[in-house]
Amino acid sequence: MTDIDVRIKALGAKGDGVAEAYGGAIFVPFAAPGDLVKLRLSKSKDGSRRGKILLITEPGNDRHPAACMHFTECGGCSVQHLSPTAYQAWKRDIVCQALERQNLDVSVIADLVAGSAGSRRRARFSARRLAGGTILGFLEMGSHRIVDLNECPVLHSDIISVVPPLRELLDGLLDVRGTAEIAVTRADSGLDITLLMAEETDLKVRENLAVFAETNDVARISWKPLKSKAGDSAEPIVARRAVVMKFGDVQTEIPPDAFIQPTSWGEQTLREHVVAAVGGAAKVVELYAGCGAFTLPIAQSGSQIFAVDMAQDHLEGLSRAARSNALGERVTVEARNLDRRPLAGPELDAVDVVVLDPPRAGASSQVGLLAQSAIPVVVYVSCNPQSFARDARKFIDGGYRLESVVPIDQFLWSPHIELVSVFRRP
Ligand SMILES: C[S@@+](CC[C@H](N)C(=O)[O-])C[C@H]1O[C@@H](n2cnc3c(N)ncnc32)[C@H](O)[C@@H]1O
């Protein structure tokens, strides 16, 4: 094992400090630019050199106290140790660098819309019952070890408050050494909890869950096998009231463990940009529409909209909400896997605007077809600047102009970032 003293030069895209030694880069988790550190060197599986901080000999000017007691142990956050100014510059730069790598115009990137602590409304915890009790929290970075959560300045306080009672509940539900995942969403009508576990739910378990929901004012508790496949739906066990979200002015019922944007302010910011870019266009197609966070407000602004998503249960709530808000004539939906069967040919004829918000992998096959279409405006929402930049290159090569990119820090203190962009055919 080699120990060396180095100065941290910069912060990489995953939040690690980067130093230069022995003619190459060394990645140093939790180091800030300017730090002079004593490191223990190691090699990671991919062959890159990594350094573990043994001592911060001289802190850099951008170093800042972390907000959370679990920082450096819990895998949820990688960058809490920077001043807000340095942190926000790094976050925006992740988008700039992704676009630069594809030779795209970075001058269209707006200032970062900064995030706020205590606003995350979705969490997926891991739990394990040990002989001495259940531990519940997030996984350590690059490991299966669970960090037992005492605080989390990222999450909404309603989610944090339910952690101790959840731990107690799982103590009674899990076998010793048993594990579970717990998806908690803070919907507008209260907490929606989905338990993913191997243990069966008998009558006694159902009664316990009903008492838990009553005591902690949880709107719904559902159950799903731990090893379920993507697309398997959860079984609601306790439903004390409808689980609803308000998208703009329209209230929608959402299914258990539904996709919703991780923060309400982030969703609102995205929606404002999307609705403004659509501008009440006559015929809109929305791909990866989810529960309708953009669909319903777009329909309200006067457009006819065709919304596609592979999650049938998300679209059912969307359709019901459209009908009960007199938008049924304007909204049509289709459950469809866009990787296997992207929209093509006549389906893209006479469309004024396409809105798409794909998962992290992007929308490669669909974008290939959109980029060759005559659609005048494309509004692309993305949670991954790398796949976005790859897809954006296809639009540019297809003759579109990248008009704007707005980075939105919905994933506070992590290397993830959301963005909304507009492409226009000149
Ligand atoms: C990032 S979410 C966006 C949802 C929605 N726009 C919102 O803001 O709430 C991505 C959506 O893509 C859907 N999805 C993922 N893979 C898909 C695929 N291959 N085909 C169609 N939809 C897919 C998911 O069900 C999810 O609703």
The ligand as an SDF file (V2000), in Angstrom:
LIG
                    3D

 27 29  0  0  0  0  0  0  0  0999 V2000
  -38.6370    9.9100  -16.2130 C   0  0  0  0  0  0  0  0  0  0  0  0
  -40.2230    9.1600  -16.1540 S   0  0  0  0  0  0  0  0  0  0  0  0
  -41.2010   10.4840  -16.7740 C   0  0  0  0  0  0  0  0  0  0  0  0
  -42.6510   10.4670  -16.3850 C   0  0  0  0  0  0  0  0  0  0  0  0
  -43.3960   11.7890  -16.5230 C   0  0  0  0  0  0  0  0  0  0  0  0
  -42.9950   12.5650  -17.6520 N   0  0  0  0  0  0  0  0  0  0  0  0
  -43.2860   12.6210  -15.2490 C   0  0  0  0  0  0  0  0  0  0  0  0
  -42.6590   13.6830  -15.2850 O   0  0  0  0  0  0  0  0  0  0  0  0
  -43.8200   12.2110  -14.2080 O   0  0  0  0  0  0  0  0  0  0  0  0
  -40.0580    8.0310  -17.4260 C   0  0  0  0  0  0  0  0  0  0  0  0
  -41.3050    7.2520  -17.8110 C   0  0  0  0  0  0  0  0  0  0  0  0
  -40.9110    6.3970  -18.8980 O   0  0  0  0  0  0  0  0  0  0  0  0
  -41.6290    5.1920  -18.8140 C   0  0  0  0  0  0  0  0  0  0  0  0
  -40.8370    4.2210  -19.5930 N   0  0  0  0  0  0  0  0  0  0  0  0
  -39.6530    3.6740  -19.2500 C   0  0  0  0  0  0  0  0  0  0  0  0
  -39.2060    2.8870  -20.2550 N   0  0  0  0  0  0  0  0  0  0  0  0
  -40.1220    2.9470  -21.2500 C   0  0  0  0  0  0  0  0  0  0  0  0
  -40.2310    2.3490  -22.5340 C   0  0  0  0  0  0  0  0  0  0  0  0
  -39.2930    1.5310  -22.9900 N   0  0  0  0  0  0  0  0  0  0  0  0
  -41.3240    2.6240  -23.2750 N   0  0  0  0  0  0  0  0  0  0  0  0
  -42.2760    3.4550  -22.8070 C   0  0  0  0  0  0  0  0  0  0  0  0
  -42.2310    4.0450  -21.6090 N   0  0  0  0  0  0  0  0  0  0  0  0
  -41.1690    3.7950  -20.8280 C   0  0  0  0  0  0  0  0  0  0  0  0
  -41.7580    4.9090  -17.3500 C   0  0  0  0  0  0  0  0  0  0  0  0
  -42.9080    4.1170  -17.1040 O   0  0  0  0  0  0  0  0  0  0  0  0
  -41.8880    6.3380  -16.7540 C   0  0  0  0  0  0  0  0  0  0  0  0
  -43.2440    6.6880  -16.5900 O   0  0  0  0  0  0  0  0  0  0  0  0
  1  2  1  0
  2  3  1  0
  2 10  1  0
  3  4  1  0
  4  5  1  0
  5  6  1  0
  5  7  1  0
  7  8  2  0
  7  9  1  0
 10 11  1  0
 11 12  1  0
 11 26  1  0
 12 13  1  0
 13 14  1  0
 13 24  1  0
 14 15  1  0
 14 23  1  0
 15 16  2  0
 16 17  1  0
 17 18  1  0
 17 23  2  0
 18 19  1  0
 18 20  2  0
 20 21  1  0
 21 22  2  0
 22 23  1  0
 24 25  1  0
 24 26  1  0
 26 27  1  0
M  CHG  2   2   1   9  -1
M  END
$$$$
